[in-house]
Amino acid sequence: MALLSPSGEQLVSRLSQRYGVSTDAAKHMLMAVYQGGGSMAQFNHHEFGGAGQWMRGGMTMVGDMFNTNAKMLVERVCEDIATELGNHQTGTFVGSFQSQSQSGSDQQSQSAGMGPSENSLFVPDPRTNWWPKELGAPNATGSQNSTRYAYFAQNHRLAIATGSSVWVYDTLDHQIGGFSQQQSGDGSITLTSQYGTVRLSTLPVVMRDGAEVRETPPPGQPQPTPPPRQVQEPTASDDHSGGNASSADPTSDSIFATIERLGGLLEKGLITQDEFDAKKADLLERL
């Protein structure tokens, strides 16, 4: 939980006096709205009618559904807090960056570009800004299991931290709005954009641990295995050198030539090592 700065403690005291609630209730709701990016909140406090939800400009629900006073109190307090958060925000303040899991056993969280170090109501945490400083303030941050991410929309960059390594990707023209990590199989990471589902492996790597790099696949997570691509296998009929293209049985020369072509595709990164090995084995079986 983020620690309140002196300004944050003063706000809690004002909210308590203004709405006649305890400082514990005021702080609870402040944290709930903060975690909701300033536009929504999920809370559970008896002074606000128990468990409930609030959405700015939308529906408000409280556990004690017939307690109209509690509902009105939640709406007034949350609106007040949302305004205060916006007034004290020094970084980017946008919509949430959703993180989804593939099983119920993982841990995940997300926020809407409003970290403790970017809002004067909270004490800056030096461990929070783990991404390269030159990227500035992220539009959204989050985590899932041991993987953390930060999205910088204006810079077209996505930072992914796993273990002690930090990878920075070029998001190209994608407008990233979601994050998902497969919890079984290869543990691959996918994103969502205006084009649909995007595999992290398709984005160019531009930086690793603060140093610029050429696009290379990182060894292990968070870079998953690239998706298989349908590659048209060169055949003897593609050779226009004047040979007999109507022959049903490929010659040794044509098979070796095909393997060389596949090797060229592998060097260019157009096919994976597994695809190359499978095609090579299939061709050698024809000899």
Buried (B, 14 or more C-beta within 10 A) or exposed (E): EBEBBEBBBEBBEEBBEEBEBEEEBBBBBBBBBBBBBBBBBEBEBEBBBBBBBBBBEEEBEBBBEEBEEBBEBBBEBBBBBBEBBEEBBEBBBBEBBBBBBBEEEBEBEBBBBBBBBBBBBBEBEEEBBEBBEEBBBBBBBBBBBEBBBBBBBEBBBBBBBBEEBBBBBBBEEBEBBBBBBBBEEEBBBBBBBEEEEBBBBEBEBBBBEEEEBEEEEBEEBBBBBBEEEEBEEBEBEEBEEEEEEEEEEBBEEBBEBBBEBBEEBBEEEEBBEEBBEEBBEEBEEEE
